[in-house]
Amino acid sequence: MKIAKTTNEKYPINMIAYGIKTIVQASKQKVDWYMNEFATQPDAKFGGGIGKVALLNYLGQCISFEDDFFNQSPLSQIEEPKRWQEYLDDCVAFACLHSFLNGAEVPQITSEVASEQIDMVRKILGEPHAVNHLRTFGSDARH
């Protein structure tokens, strides 16, 4: 597996590990920023004072709801780009917070698998030059 090492390198986060049918590409810099915030800032700074554990539970509920919404209507990613971006941002925050609280690595997939998933989505959306990789995870993985 190729792990992101430079700050600008893409860091494909495997949200499937959390039961979320999305693969999110963040920068290593963004992941490092979240991990540093969780490690250095007091608990009361997060979630309007509710703390890191309560924030993790809240984010988990939010991204699960949003995952269901975007799976039911994949075109909503295009129709509601702000909501889609907020969902992706919440996924990154959730994965980093979960990893911090559990002393684990943020789950990644290889950049090759991430590229295949992006190509698959492009194919589904009708882009003529996309390569068909439907065999990899199925038709519900997104970027």
C-alpha positions in Angstrom: 0.0 0.0 0.0 1.3 3.4 -0.9 1.0 5.7 2.1 0.8 9.5 1.7 4.1 11.0 3.0 4.2 14.5 1.6 1.8 17.2 2.8 0.3 17.8 -0.7 0.0 14.1 -1.5 -3.5 12.7 -1.6 -4.6 10.6 1.3 -7.5 8.3 0.2 -9.5 7.5 3.3 -11.4 4.3 3.3 -14.7 5.2 5.0 -16.0 1.7 4.2 -14.1 0.7 7.3 -16.8 2.7 9.3 -19.7 1.4 7.3 -19.8 4.5 5.1 -19.9 3.8 1.4 -17.5 6.6 0.4 -13.8 7.0 -0.3 -12.6 10.4 0.5 -9.4 12.0 -0.8 -7.9 14.5 1.6 -4.4 15.9 1.7 -1.9 14.5 4.1 -1.6 18.1 5.4 -5.3 18.1 6.3 -5.1 14.7 8.0 -2.0 15.9 10.0 -3.8 19.1 10.9 -6.8 17.2 12.4 -4.6 14.8 14.2 -2.6 17.6 15.7 -5.7 19.5 16.8 -7.1 16.4 18.5 -3.8 15.7 20.2 -3.0 19.3 21.4 -6.4 21.0 22.1 -8.4 20.6 25.2 -11.5 18.4 25.1 -13.9 21.3 25.7 -12.8 23.0 22.5 -14.7 20.4 20.4 -18.3 20.3 19.5 -19.3 23.5 21.3 -17.9 22.1 24.5 -19.3 18.6 24.4 -15.8 17.0 23.9 -14.2 14.7 21.5 -16.1 11.5 22.3 -19.5 13.2 22.0 -18.3 14.9 18.8 -17.3 11.5 17.4 -20.7 10.1 18.1 -22.4 13.2 16.6 -20.3 13.1 13.5 -20.9 9.3 13.1 -24.7 9.9 13.1 -24.4 12.8 10.7 -22.2 11.1 8.2 -24.4 7.9 8.3 -27.5 10.0 7.5 -25.7 11.8 4.7 -24.3 8.6 3.4 -27.9 7.2 3.1 -29.0 10.4 1.4 -26.3 10.4 -1.2 -26.6 6.7 -1.8 -30.4 7.1 -2.5 -29.7 10.0 -4.9 -26.2 10.0 -6.3 -26.9 13.0 -8.5 -27.4 15.0 -5.3 -23.6 15.3 -5.2 -23.9 17.5 -8.3 -27.2 19.2 -7.4 -26.0 20.0 -3.8 -22.3 20.6 -4.0 -22.0 22.5 -0.7 -23.8 19.7 1.2 -21.6 17.1 -0.6 -18.4 19.0 0.4 -19.5 19.3 4.0 -20.2 15.6 4.1 -16.8 14.8 2.8 -15.2 17.2 5.3 -17.1 15.6 8.1 -15.9 12.2 6.9 -12.3 13.3 7.2 -12.9 14.8 10.6 -14.6 11.7 11.8 -11.9 9.3 10.5 -9.2 11.4 12.1 -11.0 11.7 15.4 -11.8 8.0 15.5 -8.2 7.2 14.8 -7.0 9.6 17.5 -9.3 8.3 20.1 -8.5 4.7 19.3 -4.8 5.0 18.8 -5.1 3.7 15.3 -4.0 4.8 11.8 -6.5 6.5 9.5 -7.7 3.8 7.2 -6.3 4.3 3.7 -6.6 2.5 0.4 -4.0 2.4 -2.3 -3.9 5.3 -4.7 -4.5 2.7 -7.5 -7.7 1.5 -6.0 -8.8 5.1 -5.4 -8.2 5.9 -9.1 -10.2 2.9 -10.1 -13.1 4.0 -7.9 -13.0 7.5 -9.4 -12.9 6.1 -12.9 -15.9 3.9 -12.0 -17.9 6.9 -10.9 -17.0 8.8 -14.0 -18.2 5.8 -16.1 -21.5 5.7 -14.2 -21.9 9.5 -14.7 -21.5 8.9 -18.4 -18.0 10.3 -19.1 -16.9 8.7 -22.3 -13.2 8.3 -21.5 -13.6 6.7 -18.1 -12.4 3.1 -17.7 -14.9 0.6 -16.3 -13.7 -0.8 -13.0 -17.1 -2.0 -11.7 -15.5 -5.2 -10.5 -13.6 -3.5 -7.6 -16.2 -2.5 -5.0 -19.5 -2.3 -6.7 -21.5 0.7 -8.0 -22.0 2.5 -4.7 -18.4 3.7 -4.0 -17.9 7.4 -4.6 -15.2 10.1 -4.5 
